[in-house]
Amino acid sequence: EGINFPQYHDFFGKLYEELHDAVDPIAEEIRSLDAYAPGSFSRFMELTDIQDELNVPMAREMAAKLLTDNMIVLSTLNMAFKLATQFDKQGLADFLAGRIDVHNKHAWMLRSIIK
């Protein structure tokens, strides 16, 4: 809501679409490791370090929370990248490097919104 609604709607919509489109490739990478991707909300909640948000924050606060959550994701991706490299999983390392680049861009955009 508010004067900047169209810009926020566009930005958050694009962010949502990028993340939505990443779900299947991430699940496929997990399967390539002979493991199964989590498939239930309760399993996701067991595995995450990101806190649930029950309120509807204002846009700037929402961007700040997303930035915090994105930094958690980046930390996990960087740790996974180091492990993939350590265990000579070049394809996985390449995939993770791509996700790191995407999330670094998300961080830049979110930081720009909250300034």
Secondary structure, 3 states (H helix, E strand, C coil): CCCCHHHHHHHHHHHHHHHHHHHHHHHHHHHHCCCCCCCCHHHHHHHCCCCCCCCCCCHHHHHHHHHHHHHHHHHHHHHHHHHHHHCCCHHHHHHHHHHHHHHHHHHHHHHHHHC
